[in-house]
């Protein structure tokens, strides 16, 4: 009766920048992976990868306080706010 949860976008907080990439589903979700790595100076490395091979990956350095706005802009759905100090989900 119920459909299984199908995550379309994955937000991956990679504190050390050494984690393996999150794999994409085969003809299924997730379709987008957003990887955030906090770096010195209240900044974060922000990388978006799509399961569509024709899409260009997006990589940028952003202020930590703007990460949640950037995620919403990227993914078309509301996500939890992220603490700019510790990068923990509030």
C-alpha positions in Angstrom: 0.0 0.0 0.0 2.8 2.4 0.7 5.6 3.2 -1.7 9.2 2.9 -0.4 10.9 6.2 0.3 12.9 7.2 -2.8 15.5 9.8 -2.0 16.1 12.0 -5.0 18.8 14.2 -3.5 21.5 13.2 -1.0 23.3 15.8 1.1 26.7 14.4 2.1 28.6 16.3 4.8 32.3 15.2 4.3 34.1 16.8 7.2 37.6 15.6 6.3 37.1 15.5 2.5 38.2 11.9 2.3 34.9 10.0 2.1 34.1 7.8 -0.9 31.4 9.3 -3.2 27.8 8.2 -2.6 26.8 5.9 -5.5 23.9 6.6 -7.7 21.0 4.2 -8.2 20.7 2.3 -11.5 17.9 3.9 -13.3 16.6 5.2 -10.0 17.3 7.5 -7.1 19.3 9.3 -5.9 19.6 11.5 -8.9 21.8 14.3 -7.3 24.5 14.2 -4.7 25.5 17.4 -2.9 28.8 17.1 -1.1 29.8 19.7 1.5 33.2 19.9 3.1 33.8 22.6 5.8 37.1 24.4 5.4 38.9 27.1 7.3 37.6 30.6 7.4 33.9 29.8 7.7 33.9 28.4 4.2 32.8 25.1 2.6 33.7 23.3 -0.6 30.3 22.6 -2.3 30.1 20.0 -5.0 27.0 18.8 -6.9 27.1 15.6 -8.9 24.2 14.4 -11.1 23.4 10.8 -12.2 22.9 12.3 -15.7 26.1 11.9 -17.6 25.3 14.9 -19.8 25.1 17.2 -16.7 28.3 19.1 -15.8 29.3 18.7 -12.2 29.2 21.9 -10.2 32.0 22.8 -7.7 32.4 26.0 -5.7 33.7 27.5 -2.5 30.9 29.1 -0.5 30.4 30.8 2.9 29.0 28.2 5.3 26.1 30.4 6.2 24.9 30.2 2.5 25.1 26.4 2.2 21.5 25.7 3.2 20.2 28.3 0.7 22.4 26.8 -2.0 21.1 23.3 -1.3 17.5 24.5 -1.6 18.3 26.3 -4.8 20.0 23.1 -6.2 17.5 20.5 -5.1 13.9 22.1 -5.3 12.9 20.8 -1.9 13.2 22.1 1.6 16.1 20.7 3.7 17.0 21.1 7.4 18.9 24.3 8.3 22.6 23.7 8.9 24.4 25.3 11.8 27.1 27.6 10.3 29.4 26.9 13.3 29.5 23.1 13.5 27.8 22.0 10.2 25.3 20.0 12.2 21.7 19.6 11.1 19.5 21.7 13.4 
